């Protein structure tokens, strides 16, 4: 009986040590970069951004597929985090330039390996973006990468809106290629403001 009590005490202490310290994404709280910390989407802000979204005009069609990935860890000694991740297709003048949608449900791809990924909450958009929001609204900033050249990337800031029952994403997309040796390298989707509709 004494051994059983000691064993139970040890298990209790170990389980307490193994519990994560929850740090809400966007809280601005400081945290240690250890596996005891979990940067969590505590208010489920990512949920409204998930799904399939399309933008289309006379020459351009863009499709995003986004999902929430919980409890992701980049390495065994890093903190856990929730991410918004996804894949995309870009068609210009009837020509498919990029299509990574087939990787969306690939179980061997996770976290930052997706071509769209991130978790940063922002409240204001850059000056080059149309901003129809108020400062209290949470927008999500993500990175978007070219599938054939890892040095070519862009940034997306997404704002969710419900327009009389039609779910939309206002997206500010901009080139963020900084590591390429070729000065002509730019992200494929032109900088601009796009309104996506949920499918």
C-alpha atoms as an extended CHARMM CRD file, in Angstrom:
* protein
*
       199  EXT
         1         1  UNK       CA              0.0000000000        0.0000000000        0.0000000000  PROA      1               0.0000000000
         2         2  UNK       CA              2.8320000000        2.3820000000        0.8880000000  PROA      2               0.0000000000
         3         3  UNK       CA              4.4710000000        1.7410000000       -2.5030000000  PROA      3               0.0000000000
         4         4  UNK       CA              1.1730000000        2.4530000000       -4.2700000000  PROA      4               0.0000000000
         5         5  UNK       CA              0.8070000000        5.8070000000       -2.4840000000  PROA      5               0.0000000000
         6         6  UNK       CA              4.3930000000        6.7970000000       -3.3380000000  PROA      6               0.0000000000
         7         7  UNK       CA              3.8630000000        5.7580000000       -6.9560000000  PROA      7               0.0000000000
         8         8  UNK       CA              0.6490000000        7.8160000000       -7.1960000000  PROA      8               0.0000000000
         9         9  UNK       CA              2.4050000000       10.8360000000       -5.6810000000  PROA      9               0.0000000000
        10        10  UNK       CA              5.2320000000       10.6000000000       -8.2130000000  PROA      10              0.0000000000
        11        11  UNK       CA              2.7500000000       10.3460000000      -11.1160000000  PROA      11              0.0000000000
        12        12  UNK       CA              0.8490000000       13.3880000000       -9.8210000000  PROA      12              0.0000000000
        13        13  UNK       CA              4.0300000000       15.4830000000       -9.5610000000  PROA      13              0.0000000000
        14        14  UNK       CA              5.1930000000       14.4400000000      -13.0290000000  PROA      14              0.0000000000
        15        15  UNK       CA              1.8290000000       15.1540000000      -14.6220000000  PROA      15              0.0000000000
        16        16  UNK       CA              1.7670000000       18.6100000000      -13.0400000000  PROA      16              0.0000000000
        17        17  UNK       CA              5.2010000000       19.3520000000      -14.4650000000  PROA      17              0.0000000000
        18        18  UNK       CA              4.1700000000       18.1520000000      -17.9130000000  PROA      18              0.0000000000
        19        19  UNK       CA              1.1860000000       20.4890000000      -18.1870000000  PROA      19              0.0000000000
        20        20  UNK       CA              1.4950000000       23.3610000000      -20.6220000000  PROA      20              0.0000000000
        21        21  UNK       CA              1.2880000000       26.9890000000      -19.6330000000  PROA      21              0.0000000000
        22        22  UNK       CA             -1.3390000000       28.5150000000      -21.9250000000  PROA      22              0.0000000000
        23        23  UNK       CA             -0.3450000000       31.8200000000      -23.5310000000  PROA      23              0.0000000000
        24        24  UNK       CA             -3.2040000000       33.3380000000      -25.5800000000  PROA      24              0.0000000000
        25        25  UNK       CA             -2.1590000000       34.2890000000      -29.1190000000  PROA      25              0.0000000000
        26        26  UNK       CA             -2.1990000000       38.0540000000      -29.4670000000  PROA      26              0.0000000000
        27        27  UNK       CA             -2.0250000000       38.6670000000      -25.7200000000  PROA      27              0.0000000000
        28        28  UNK       CA              1.4200000000       40.2130000000      -25.8700000000  PROA      28              0.0000000000
        29        29  UNK       CA              2.4420000000       38.0540000000      -22.9260000000  PROA      29              0.0000000000
        30        30  UNK       CA              6.0830000000       37.0330000000      -22.7800000000  PROA      30              0.0000000000
        31        31  UNK       CA              6.8660000000       33.3570000000      -22.6920000000  PROA      31              0.0000000000
        32        32  UNK       CA              9.8370000000       31.0670000000      -22.6060000000  PROA      32              0.0000000000
        33        33  UNK       CA             10.6270000000       29.0670000000      -25.7190000000  PROA      33              0.0000000000
        34        34  UNK       CA             10.2150000000       25.6690000000      -24.1260000000  PROA      34              0.0000000000
        35        35  UNK       CA              7.7690000000       22.8390000000      -24.6190000000  PROA      35              0.0000000000
        36        36  UNK       CA              5.9610000000       23.8760000000      -21.4050000000  PROA      36              0.0000000000
        37        37  UNK       CA              4.4040000000       26.8450000000      -23.2240000000  PROA      37              0.0000000000
        38        38  UNK       CA              1.4660000000       26.6690000000      -25.6140000000  PROA      38              0.0000000000
        39        39  UNK       CA              0.5510000000       29.7370000000      -27.7040000000  PROA      39              0.0000000000
        40        40  UNK       CA             -3.1320000000       28.9060000000      -28.0610000000  PROA      40              0.0000000000
        41        41  UNK       CA             -6.0090000000       30.3800000000      -30.0320000000  PROA      41              0.0000000000
        42        42  UNK       CA             -8.0850000000       30.4500000000      -26.8290000000  PROA      42              0.0000000000
        43        43  UNK       CA            -11.0310000000       32.3580000000      -28.3210000000  PROA      43              0.0000000000
        44        44  UNK       CA            -11.1310000000       30.2880000000      -31.5360000000  PROA      44              0.0000000000
        45        45  UNK       CA            -10.4480000000       33.3340000000      -33.7210000000  PROA      45              0.0000000000
        46        46  UNK       CA             -8.9420000000       31.0850000000      -36.4210000000  PROA      46              0.0000000000
        47        47  UNK       CA            -12.1990000000       29.1490000000      -36.9050000000  PROA      47              0.0000000000
        48        48  UNK       CA            -13.9350000000       31.8480000000      -38.9390000000  PROA      48              0.0000000000
        49        49  UNK       CA            -11.0200000000       31.9260000000      -41.4040000000  PROA      49              0.0000000000
        50        50  UNK       CA            -11.1070000000       28.1870000000      -42.1310000000  PROA      50              0.0000000000
        51        51  UNK       CA            -12.5770000000       26.7000000000      -45.3010000000  PROA      51              0.0000000000
        52        52  UNK       CA            -12.2900000000       27.2520000000      -49.0360000000  PROA      52              0.0000000000
        53        53  UNK       CA            -12.3060000000       30.8240000000      -50.3330000000  PROA      53              0.0000000000
        54        54  UNK       CA            -12.1940000000       32.1920000000      -53.8810000000  PROA      54              0.0000000000
        55        55  UNK       CA            -11.4880000000       35.5260000000      -55.5210000000  PROA      55              0.0000000000
        56        56  UNK       CA            -12.3750000000       36.0400000000      -59.1700000000  PROA      56              0.0000000000
        57        57  UNK       CA            -12.4180000000       38.8820000000      -61.6620000000  PROA      57              0.0000000000
        58        58  UNK       CA            -12.2150000000       38.9260000000      -65.4860000000  PROA      58              0.0000000000
        59        59  UNK       CA             -8.5880000000       37.7240000000      -65.6080000000  PROA      59              0.0000000000
        60        60  UNK       CA             -7.6340000000       36.4590000000      -62.1450000000  PROA      60              0.0000000000
        61        61  UNK       CA             -8.7900000000       33.5650000000      -60.0050000000  PROA      61              0.0000000000
        62        62  UNK       CA             -7.3030000000       32.7740000000      -56.5860000000  PROA      62              0.0000000000
        63        63  UNK       CA             -8.3910000000       29.9720000000      -54.2740000000  PROA      63              0.0000000000
        64        64  UNK       CA             -7.2960000000       29.5910000000      -50.6550000000  PROA      64              0.0000000000
        65        65  UNK       CA             -7.9710000000       26.5170000000      -48.5180000000  PROA      65              0.0000000000
        66        66  UNK       CA             -7.3180000000       27.2140000000      -44.8390000000  PROA      66              0.0000000000
        67        67  UNK       CA             -7.5220000000       25.1410000000      -41.6570000000  PROA      67              0.0000000000
        68        68  UNK       CA             -6.5740000000       25.4630000000      -38.0310000000  PROA      68              0.0000000000
        69        69  UNK       CA             -3.7070000000       23.2960000000      -36.8220000000  PROA      69              0.0000000000
        70        70  UNK       CA             -3.5710000000       22.8750000000      -33.0600000000  PROA      70              0.0000000000
        71        71  UNK       CA             -0.6880000000       22.0910000000      -30.7320000000  PROA      71              0.0000000000
        72        72  UNK       CA              2.0040000000       22.3610000000      -33.4330000000  PROA      72              0.0000000000
        73        73  UNK       CA              5.6570000000       22.2000000000      -32.4010000000  PROA      73              0.0000000000
        74        74  UNK       CA              8.5730000000       23.1430000000      -34.6800000000  PROA      74              0.0000000000
        75        75  UNK       CA             11.0820000000       21.0680000000      -32.6820000000  PROA      75              0.0000000000
        76        76  UNK       CA             11.1060000000       18.9160000000      -29.5400000000  PROA      76              0.0000000000
        77        77  UNK       CA             12.3640000000       21.7640000000      -27.3360000000  PROA      77              0.0000000000
        78        78  UNK       CA             10.2100000000       24.5760000000      -28.7480000000  PROA      78              0.0000000000
        79        79  UNK       CA              6.8630000000       25.7980000000      -27.4620000000  PROA      79              0.0000000000
        80        80  UNK       CA              3.5680000000       24.5280000000      -28.8880000000  PROA      80              0.0000000000
        81        81  UNK       CA              1.3180000000       26.7850000000      -30.9150000000  PROA      81              0.0000000000
        82        82  UNK       CA             -1.9060000000       26.9520000000      -32.8870000000  PROA      82              0.0000000000
        83        83  UNK       CA             -1.5430000000       27.9560000000      -36.5260000000  PROA      83              0.0000000000
        84        84  UNK       CA             -3.7370000000       28.8640000000      -39.4440000000  PROA      84              0.0000000000
        85        85  UNK       CA             -2.3500000000       26.9170000000      -42.4200000000  PROA      85              0.0000000000
        86        86  UNK       CA             -3.3350000000       26.1800000000      -45.9820000000  PROA      86              0.0000000000
        87        87  UNK       CA             -2.6370000000       25.9050000000      -49.6740000000  PROA      87              0.0000000000
        88        88  UNK       CA             -3.5860000000       27.9420000000      -52.7430000000  PROA      88              0.0000000000
        89        89  UNK       CA             -4.2100000000       28.0810000000      -56.4680000000  PROA      89              0.0000000000
        90        90  UNK       CA             -3.4940000000       31.0960000000      -58.6900000000  PROA      90              0.0000000000
        91        91  UNK       CA             -4.8000000000       31.3810000000      -62.2440000000  PROA      91              0.0000000000
        92        92  UNK       CA             -4.0480000000       34.3860000000      -64.4880000000  PROA      92              0.0000000000
        93        93  UNK       CA             -5.6740000000       34.8550000000      -67.9260000000  PROA      93              0.0000000000
        94        94  UNK       CA             -6.7290000000       31.2100000000      -67.9600000000  PROA      94              0.0000000000
        95        95  UNK       CA             -3.2060000000       29.9350000000      -67.2000000000  PROA      95              0.0000000000
        96        96  UNK       CA             -2.6280000000       28.1250000000      -63.9250000000  PROA      96              0.0000000000
        97        97  UNK       CA              0.5050000000       29.6730000000      -62.3990000000  PROA      97              0.0000000000
        98        98  UNK       CA              0.4830000000       27.8510000000      -59.0440000000  PROA      98              0.0000000000
        99        99  UNK       CA             -1.5720000000       25.0550000000      -57.5340000000  PROA      99              0.0000000000
       100       100  UNK       CA             -0.6820000000       23.4870000000      -54.1860000000  PROA      100             0.0000000000
       101       101  UNK       CA             -4.2610000000       22.5360000000      -53.2100000000  PROA      101             0.0000000000
       102       102  UNK       CA             -3.4440000000       18.8130000000      -53.4490000000  PROA      102             0.0000000000
       103       103  UNK       CA             -1.1330000000       19.2380000000      -50.4320000000  PROA      103             0.0000000000
       104       104  UNK       CA             -3.9060000000       20.5470000000      -48.1790000000  PROA      104             0.0000000000
       105       105  UNK       CA             -4.8260000000       17.1420000000      -46.7000000000  PROA      105             0.0000000000
       106       106  UNK       CA             -1.3770000000       15.5630000000      -47.0510000000  PROA      106             0.0000000000
       107       107  UNK       CA             -0.7060000000       14.0570000000      -43.5960000000  PROA      107             0.0000000000
       108       108  UNK       CA              3.0750000000       14.3090000000      -44.0810000000  PROA      108             0.0000000000
       109       109  UNK       CA              2.8420000000       18.1270000000      -44.3380000000  PROA      109             0.0000000000
       110       110  UNK       CA              2.1970000000       20.1470000000      -41.2050000000  PROA      110             0.0000000000
       111       111  UNK       CA              2.6540000000       23.5940000000      -39.7160000000  PROA      111             0.0000000000
       112       112  UNK       CA              5.0330000000       25.9090000000      -41.5280000000  PROA      112             0.0000000000
       113       113  UNK       CA              5.5650000000       23.2950000000      -44.2700000000  PROA      113             0.0000000000
       114       114  UNK       CA              2.2480000000       24.4260000000      -45.7590000000  PROA      114             0.0000000000
       115       115  UNK       CA              2.5350000000       27.1320000000      -48.4130000000  PROA      115             0.0000000000
       116       116  UNK       CA              0.2750000000       29.3880000000      -46.3170000000  PROA      116             0.0000000000
       117       117  UNK       CA              0.9400000000       29.5900000000      -42.5830000000  PROA      117             0.0000000000
       118       118  UNK       CA              0.9400000000       31.9270000000      -39.6200000000  PROA      118             0.0000000000
       119       119  UNK       CA             -0.6670000000       33.0060000000      -36.3750000000  PROA      119             0.0000000000
       120       120  UNK       CA             -0.0660000000       36.7420000000      -35.9350000000  PROA      120             0.0000000000
       121       121  UNK       CA             -3.0330000000       38.8410000000      -34.8210000000  PROA      121             0.0000000000
       122       122  UNK       CA             -2.9780000000       42.3980000000      -36.1790000000  PROA      122             0.0000000000
       123       123  UNK       CA             -5.3620000000       45.2830000000      -35.5660000000  PROA      123             0.0000000000
       124       124  UNK       CA             -4.2220000000       47.7820000000      -38.2080000000  PROA      124             0.0000000000
       125       125  UNK       CA             -3.3920000000       47.2240000000      -41.8650000000  PROA      125             0.0000000000
       126       126  UNK       CA             -0.4180000000       48.7490000000      -43.6940000000  PROA      126             0.0000000000
       127       127  UNK       CA             -1.0810000000       52.0210000000      -45.5210000000  PROA      127             0.0000000000
       128       128  UNK       CA             -1.0010000000       50.2910000000      -48.9210000000  PROA      128             0.0000000000
       129       129  UNK       CA             -4.1040000000       48.2540000000      -47.9720000000  PROA      129             0.0000000000
       130       130  UNK       CA             -7.7490000000       49.2450000000      -47.9550000000  PROA      130             0.0000000000
       131       131  UNK       CA             -8.8600000000       49.0710000000      -44.3350000000  PROA      131             0.0000000000
       132       132  UNK       CA            -12.6060000000       48.9700000000      -43.7620000000  PROA      132             0.0000000000
       133       133  UNK       CA            -12.2320000000       47.6150000000      -40.2310000000  PROA      133             0.0000000000
       134       134  UNK       CA            -12.1790000000       49.1010000000      -36.7910000000  PROA      134             0.0000000000
       135       135  UNK       CA             -9.1060000000       48.7570000000      -34.6280000000  PROA      135             0.0000000000
       136       136  UNK       CA            -10.7540000000       46.2720000000      -32.2420000000  PROA      136             0.0000000000
       137       137  UNK       CA            -11.2240000000       43.6820000000      -34.9980000000  PROA      137             0.0000000000
       138       138  UNK       CA             -8.6810000000       40.8990000000      -35.1380000000  PROA      138             0.0000000000
       139       139  UNK       CA             -7.0710000000       40.3560000000      -38.5150000000  PROA      139             0.0000000000
       140       140  UNK       CA             -4.6590000000       37.4780000000      -39.1840000000  PROA      140             0.0000000000
       141       141  UNK       CA             -1.2590000000       37.8970000000      -40.8420000000  PROA      141             0.0000000000
       142       142  UNK       CA              0.0980000000       34.8810000000      -42.7260000000  PROA      142             0.0000000000
       143       143  UNK       CA              3.0530000000       34.1240000000      -44.9530000000  PROA      143             0.0000000000
       144       144  UNK       CA              2.5050000000       32.6470000000      -48.4090000000  PROA      144             0.0000000000
       145       145  UNK       CA              5.3290000000       30.9220000000      -50.2580000000  PROA      145             0.0000000000
       146       146  UNK       CA              6.1040000000       30.0720000000      -53.8510000000  PROA      146             0.0000000000
       147       147  UNK       CA              6.1680000000       26.2460000000      -54.1210000000  PROA      147             0.0000000000
       148       148  UNK       CA              9.2190000000       26.0900000000      -56.4070000000  PROA      148             0.0000000000
       149       149  UNK       CA             11.4170000000       28.7850000000      -54.8690000000  PROA      149             0.0000000000
       150       150  UNK       CA             11.5030000000       28.9850000000      -51.0710000000  PROA      150             0.0000000000
       151       151  UNK       CA             13.0800000000       32.4520000000      -51.2070000000  PROA      151             0.0000000000
       152       152  UNK       CA             10.0310000000       33.9770000000      -52.9220000000  PROA      152             0.0000000000
       153       153  UNK       CA              7.2240000000       34.7860000000      -50.5080000000  PROA      153             0.0000000000
       154       154  UNK       CA              4.4400000000       37.1770000000      -49.7450000000  PROA      154             0.0000000000
       155       155  UNK       CA              2.3780000000       38.3580000000      -46.8130000000  PROA      155             0.0000000000
       156       156  UNK       CA             -1.3950000000       38.1520000000      -46.4600000000  PROA      156             0.0000000000
       157       157  UNK       CA             -3.4810000000       40.0100000000      -43.9260000000  PROA      157             0.0000000000
       158       158  UNK       CA             -7.0110000000       38.5950000000      -43.7090000000  PROA      158             0.0000000000
       159       159  UNK       CA            -10.1250000000       40.2260000000      -42.3160000000  PROA      159             0.0000000000
       160       160  UNK       CA            -13.2780000000       38.1490000000      -41.8880000000  PROA      160             0.0000000000
       161       161  UNK       CA            -16.6570000000       39.7510000000      -42.6250000000  PROA      161             0.0000000000
       162       162  UNK       CA            -20.1970000000       38.4340000000      -42.7660000000  PROA      162             0.0000000000
       163       163  UNK       CA            -22.0250000000       40.4190000000      -45.4430000000  PROA      163             0.0000000000
       164       164  UNK       CA            -25.7460000000       39.6730000000      -44.9240000000  PROA      164             0.0000000000
       165       165  UNK       CA            -25.0520000000       35.9530000000      -44.4880000000  PROA      165             0.0000000000
       166       166  UNK       CA            -22.3170000000       35.7680000000      -47.1490000000  PROA      166             0.0000000000
       167       167  UNK       CA            -18.9500000000       35.0090000000      -45.5610000000  PROA      167             0.0000000000
       168       168  UNK       CA            -16.0430000000       36.9380000000      -47.0630000000  PROA      168             0.0000000000
       169       169  UNK       CA            -12.3540000000       37.5360000000      -46.4860000000  PROA      169             0.0000000000
       170       170  UNK       CA            -10.8230000000       40.8990000000      -47.2690000000  PROA      170             0.0000000000
       171       171  UNK       CA             -7.2000000000       40.1540000000      -48.1320000000  PROA      171             0.0000000000
       172       172  UNK       CA             -4.2430000000       42.4810000000      -48.4090000000  PROA      172             0.0000000000
       173       173  UNK       CA             -1.5250000000       40.6060000000      -50.3400000000  PROA      173             0.0000000000
       174       174  UNK       CA              1.9960000000       41.9630000000      -50.7510000000  PROA      174             0.0000000000
       175       175  UNK       CA              5.3800000000       40.7120000000      -51.8990000000  PROA      175             0.0000000000
       176       176  UNK       CA              7.8110000000       39.9760000000      -49.0630000000  PROA      176             0.0000000000
       177       177  UNK       CA             10.7330000000       38.4890000000      -50.9820000000  PROA      177             0.0000000000
       178       178  UNK       CA             13.8180000000       39.5280000000      -49.0210000000  PROA      178             0.0000000000
       179       179  UNK       CA             16.2230000000       36.5560000000      -49.1420000000  PROA      179             0.0000000000
       180       180  UNK       CA             16.4930000000       35.9870000000      -52.8960000000  PROA      180             0.0000000000
       181       181  UNK       CA             19.7640000000       36.8720000000      -54.6600000000  PROA      181             0.0000000000
       182       182  UNK       CA             17.8080000000       37.8000000000      -57.7960000000  PROA      182             0.0000000000
       183       183  UNK       CA             16.4320000000       41.3440000000      -57.5910000000  PROA      183             0.0000000000
       184       184  UNK       CA             13.7290000000       40.4600000000      -60.1480000000  PROA      184             0.0000000000
       185       185  UNK       CA             12.2090000000       37.7290000000      -57.9540000000  PROA      185             0.0000000000
       186       186  UNK       CA              8.7540000000       38.7300000000      -56.7590000000  PROA      186             0.0000000000
       187       187  UNK       CA              5.8210000000       36.8530000000      -55.3490000000  PROA      187             0.0000000000
       188       188  UNK       CA              3.5210000000       35.6680000000      -58.1550000000  PROA      188             0.0000000000
       189       189  UNK       CA              0.2140000000       37.1580000000      -56.9780000000  PROA      189             0.0000000000
       190       190  UNK       CA              0.3420000000       40.9510000000      -57.5490000000  PROA      190             0.0000000000
       191       191  UNK       CA              0.2570000000       43.2310000000      -54.5110000000  PROA      191             0.0000000000
       192       192  UNK       CA             -3.2620000000       44.3670000000      -53.8370000000  PROA      192             0.0000000000
       193       193  UNK       CA             -6.6010000000       44.1760000000      -52.1130000000  PROA      193             0.0000000000
       194       194  UNK       CA             -8.7830000000       41.1380000000      -52.8520000000  PROA      194             0.0000000000
       195       195  UNK       CA            -12.2070000000       40.0760000000      -51.5590000000  PROA      195             0.0000000000
       196       196  UNK       CA            -12.6730000000       36.3040000000      -51.2900000000  PROA      196             0.0000000000
       197       197  UNK       CA            -16.0260000000       34.5400000000      -50.8920000000  PROA      197             0.0000000000
       198       198  UNK       CA            -16.4780000000       31.3360000000      -48.9160000000  PROA      198             0.0000000000
       199       199  UNK       CA            -17.4160000000       28.3160000000      -51.0300000000  PROA      199             0.0000000000
